[in-house]
Amino acid sequence: MSKVNTYTPFLMVLLVLGCGAAAAPFSSAQHYAKLVEEGKQEATHAYHQEAEELWRSVSARIPSLDTTERAQWYLARADYLQFGHQFAEALDTLKRVEATGTLMSSALLMRARILLTLGEVERAAIACKQLRGLAPVDVWGTCELEVKGRAGELKLAYEGLNRLADQDKTRTSAIVLWRRQILAEQAHLLGNYEAALNWLQSDNYAAQPVVVQKQIIDVWLLQNRPQQVLSQTSECPANDSLLPDSLIVRFARAELEAESALTCWRQLAAERIYIRELRHDELHTADLAYYHAYISKDADAALYWARLTVSVSREPFDLVLLDAAKEL
């Protein structure tokens, strides 16, 4: 199993915000947080299995820990829960962080992110406003502008975030990377694909985390550039490929749209999706909806999984996937 050591921009922002609360040495809480983050990048989620075992072994002792470490554990636990789409439990766990009075900025930022995923824009806006006075202006400003975009003011939000990015040109912090990811999403939704690729730093595709690679591929496919997608990988995946399903189904779509004589990626995607459907896997069902909307072209299956996805997560691209399923 290849180990992924790159934190996603959003988690790095949480870590940056948390630094002011304590200068603690590497702790079990931080180790748990790293397992959670690496599990997001790993197709087999083996790191999440290890994280869950660690949580079970320590959870009873967490209430007796010092305030800072207790907050670290609960913040990382909320991150684990939100990745598993256990959003209500994640929000409850964030209350435990907030009750400690430490890591408040990180907790509020994660709360806003979860509420946006649920489509609860007004509550997300409240969480962003609560960041004022607790976090730097570029953090709460970015949070509020992301919410504004989700509230239907996408063009204004994009222009505002662009201005904020211009002011931070000399910075290379996690906050800048996080803002670039939001700008990429907004540019994508506005149909400004070249700007989206620029924000995503597509020239450096291989070094990007999976969440960014997915966005880059989606834009290339919208530009009718399937060969550009396929050039990022070998012609055929290894039998024991540990790529996440979200990338496998995208390579399979590129293979189909490029009218390639090879069918390796489509075969691997079909195998992965078949196994997940046998398990009736309800975690990250967007992969299943994507496969049926763009590869198998099974309208009933695409609509079933897309509706299930939207019942849990209402991110903009989840809604785009639902529309694609309806069009079949």
C-alpha positions in Angstrom: 0.0 0.0 0.0 1.4 3.4 -0.9 1.3 5.9 1.8 -0.1 9.4 1.1 1.5 12.1 3.2 -0.1 15.2 1.7 -2.8 16.9 3.7 -5.6 18.4 1.7 -5.7 22.3 1.7 -8.8 22.4 3.9 -7.3 20.2 6.6 -4.1 22.2 6.5 -6.1 25.3 7.2 -7.5 23.7 10.3 -4.0 22.7 11.4 -2.8 26.3 10.8 -5.6 27.7 12.8 -5.1 25.2 15.6 -1.4 26.1 16.0 -2.1 29.1 18.2 -4.0 27.1 20.8 -1.1 25.1 21.9 2.5 24.2 21.0 2.1 20.6 21.9 4.6 17.9 20.7 3.4 15.2 18.4 0.6 13.4 20.2 -1.7 10.5 19.8 -4.4 13.0 18.8 -2.2 14.3 16.0 -1.4 10.8 14.9 -5.1 10.0 14.8 -5.8 13.2 12.7 -3.1 12.1 10.3 -4.6 8.6 9.9 -8.0 10.2 9.2 -6.6 12.5 6.5 -4.5 9.8 4.9 -7.6 7.5 4.8 -9.3 10.1 2.6 -6.7 9.6 0.0 -6.4 5.8 0.2 -8.7 3.6 -2.0 -8.8 0.8 0.6 -9.4 3.1 3.6 -6.9 1.0 5.5 -5.8 4.1 7.4 -9.4 4.7 8.5 -9.6 1.1 9.9 -6.5 1.9 11.9 -7.9 5.2 13.0 -11.1 3.5 14.2 -9.2 0.9 16.2 -7.2 3.7 17.8 -10.3 5.7 18.6 -12.0 2.7 20.2 -8.9 2.1 22.4 -8.8 5.7 23.7 -12.3 7.2 23.5 -13.2 6.3 27.1 -10.1 8.2 28.3 -10.6 11.3 26.2 -12.8 13.2 28.7 -10.0 13.1 31.3 -7.3 14.5 29.0 -6.1 18.1 29.2 -8.3 20.7 27.3 -6.1 21.1 24.3 -5.6 17.4 23.5 -9.3 16.7 24.2 -10.2 19.3 21.6 -7.7 17.8 19.1 -9.2 14.4 19.5 -12.7 15.6 19.0 -11.8 17.8 16.0 -10.1 14.9 14.2 -13.1 12.7 15.1 -15.5 15.2 13.6 -13.4 15.1 10.4 -13.5 11.3 10.4 -17.3 11.3 10.8 -17.9 14.0 8.1 -15.9 11.9 5.6 -18.1 9.0 6.3 -21.2 11.2 5.7 -22.2 11.0 9.4 -22.9 14.7 9.4 -25.2 14.9 12.5 -22.6 13.0 14.6 -19.8 15.2 13.2 -21.7 18.4 14.2 -22.4 17.0 17.7 -18.7 16.2 18.0 -17.8 19.7 17.0 -19.9 20.9 20.0 -17.5 19.0 22.2 -14.6 20.9 20.7 -16.3 24.2 21.1 -17.1 23.3 24.8 -13.4 23.2 25.5 -13.0 26.8 24.4 -9.9 25.9 22.3 -9.5 25.3 18.5 -12.7 27.3 18.1 -11.7 28.7 14.6 -11.0 25.2 13.3 -14.3 23.9 14.7 -16.3 26.7 13.2 -14.6 26.4 9.9 -15.4 22.6 9.8 -19.0 23.3 10.9 -19.4 25.8 8.0 -18.0 23.2 5.6 -20.4 20.5 6.8 -23.4 22.7 6.7 -22.6 23.7 3.1 -22.4 20.1 2.1 -25.8 19.6 3.6 -27.1 22.6 1.7 -27.8 24.6 4.9 -26.4 27.8 3.6 -27.9 30.2 6.2 -26.5 28.1 9.1 -23.1 28.0 7.3 -23.2 31.8 7.0 -23.7 32.1 10.8 -20.7 29.8 11.4 -18.5 32.0 9.1 -19.6 35.2 10.9 -18.7 33.6 14.2 -15.1 33.3 12.9 -14.8 37.1 12.9 -12.5 38.1 15.7 -11.2 34.5 16.1 -9.5 34.0 12.8 -7.5 36.2 10.4 -9.6 38.3 7.9 -8.5 36.2 4.9 -9.9 33.1 6.7 -13.4 34.4 7.6 -13.5 36.4 4.4 -12.9 33.2 2.3 -15.5 31.4 4.4 -18.1 34.1 3.9 -17.4 34.4 0.1 -17.8 30.6 -0.4 -21.1 30.8 1.3 -22.1 33.8 -0.8 -21.4 31.7 -3.9 -23.5 28.8 -2.7 -26.3 31.3 -1.9 -26.7 32.2 -5.6 -24.3 35.1 -5.8 -21.6 33.1 -7.6 -20.2 35.9 -9.8 -19.9 38.4 -7.0 -18.4 35.8 -4.7 -15.8 34.8 -7.4 -14.9 38.4 -7.9 -14.5 39.0 -4.2 -12.3 35.9 -3.8 -10.2 37.0 -6.7 -9.5 40.3 -5.0 -8.6 38.5 -1.8 -6.3 36.2 -3.8 -4.6 39.3 -5.4 -3.9 40.7 -1.9 -2.2 37.4 -0.9 0.0 36.9 -4.0 3.2 36.6 -1.9 1.8 34.0 0.4 2.1 30.2 0.0 0.2 29.2 3.1 -2.4 26.5 3.5 -5.1 29.2 3.5 -4.0 30.3 0.0 -4.3 26.7 -1.3 -7.7 26.3 0.3 -8.9 29.5 -1.3 -7.6 28.4 -4.7 -9.6 25.3 -4.5 -12.8 27.3 -3.9 -11.9 29.7 -6.7 -11.5 26.7 -9.0 -14.9 25.4 -8.1 -16.5 28.7 -8.7 -14.7 29.3 -12.0 -15.8 25.8 -13.1 -19.4 26.5 -12.3 -19.2 29.8 -14.1 -17.9 28.0 -17.2 -14.5 29.7 -17.0 -12.6 26.4 -17.5 -9.1 27.8 -18.2 -9.3 29.9 -15.0 -10.4 26.8 -13.1 -7.4 24.8 -14.4 -5.1 27.7 -13.5 -6.4 27.8 -9.9 -6.0 24.0 -9.7 -2.4 24.2 -11.0 -3.2 21.5 -13.5 0.3 21.7 -15.0 1.4 20.0 -11.7 -1.4 17.3 -11.8 0.6 14.4 -10.4 1.6 16.3 -7.2 -2.0 17.3 -6.4 -4.2 15.5 -3.8 -7.0 13.3 -5.2 -9.7 15.9 -4.6 -7.9 18.4 -6.9 -7.0 15.7 -9.5 -10.8 14.9 -9.7 -11.5 18.6 -10.4 -8.8 18.8 -13.0 -10.1 15.8 -14.9 -13.7 17.0 -14.8 -12.6 20.3 -16.4 -10.6 18.5 -19.1 -13.6 16.3 -19.9 -15.8 19.3 -20.2 -13.3 20.7 -22.7 -13.5 17.5 -24.7 -9.9 16.6 -23.9 -10.1 12.9 -22.9 -6.6 12.2 -24.3 -5.2 14.8 -21.9 -6.8 12.8 -19.0 -5.4 9.5 -20.2 -1.9 11.0 -20.6 -1.8 11.4 -16.8 -1.7 7.6 -16.3 -0.5 4.4 -17.8 -2.5 2.8 -20.6 -3.8 0.1 -18.3 -4.0 0.1 -14.5 -2.2 -2.6 -12.4 -4.5 -5.4 -11.2 -4.0 -4.3 -7.6 -4.4 -0.6 -8.4 -5.0 1.4 -5.2 -6.4 4.4 -7.0 -9.7 5.6 -5.5 -12.8 4.7 -7.4 -13.5 8.4 -8.0 -10.4 8.6 -10.2 -10.9 5.1 -11.8 -14.4 6.0 -13.1 -13.0 9.2 -14.6 -10.2 7.5 -16.4 -12.8 5.0 -17.6 -15.0 7.8 -19.0 -11.9 9.4 -20.7 -11.1 6.0 -22.3 -14.7 5.8 -23.6 -14.8 9.3 -24.9 -11.4 9.0 -26.6 -12.8 5.9 -28.4 -9.8 4.0 -27.3 -9.3 0.4 -28.5 -8.2 -0.4 -25.0 -10.9 -1.1 -22.4 -8.7 -1.6 -19.3 -10.0 1.3 -17.3 -13.6 0.5 -18.1 -13.1 -3.1 -17.1 -11.6 -2.1 -13.7 -14.4 0.5 -13.1 -17.0 -2.1 -13.9 -15.4 -4.5 -11.4 -15.2 -1.9 -8.7 -18.7 -0.7 -9.2 -20.1 -4.2 -9.3 -18.5 -5.1 -5.9 -19.9 -1.9 -4.4 -23.4 -2.5 -5.7 -23.3 -6.0 -4.3 -22.5 -4.5 -0.9 -25.1 -1.8 -1.5 -22.3 0.6 -0.5 -24.0 3.8 0.5 -20.7 5.7 1.2 -19.6 8.1 -1.5 -22.4 7.0 -3.9 -21.4 9.7 -6.3 -18.8 7.3 -7.8 -21.6 4.8 -8.6 -23.9 7.5 -10.1 -20.9 8.9 -12.1 -20.2 5.4 -13.6 -23.8 4.8 -14.7 -24.3 8.4 -15.9 -21.2 8.6 -18.1 -20.0 5.0 -18.7 -22.7 2.3 -18.5 -25.4 4.9 -19.5 -27.8 3.0 -17.3 -30.5 5.7 -16.7 -32.3 3.9 -13.9 -29.1 3.1 -12.0 -27.6 6.5 -12.5 -30.8 8.2 -11.2 -31.0 5.9 -8.2 -27.5 6.5 -7.1 -27.5 10.2 -7.9 -30.7 10.7 -5.9 -29.2 8.8 -3.0 -26.1 11.0 -3.2 -28.1 14.2 -3.1 -30.2 12.9 -0.2 -26.9 13.0 1.8 -24.8 15.7 0.2 -25.8 18.7 -1.8 -22.5 20.0 -3.1 -22.8 21.7 -6.5 -21.2 18.9 -8.4 -23.6 16.4 -6.7 -26.5 18.4 -8.2 -24.7 18.5 -11.6 -24.5 14.7 -11.5 -28.2 14.4 -10.7 -29.0 16.5 -13.7 -26.7 14.3 -15.9 -28.6 11.2 -14.7 -32.0 12.8 -15.5 -30.8 13.6 -19.0 -30.1 10.0 -19.9 
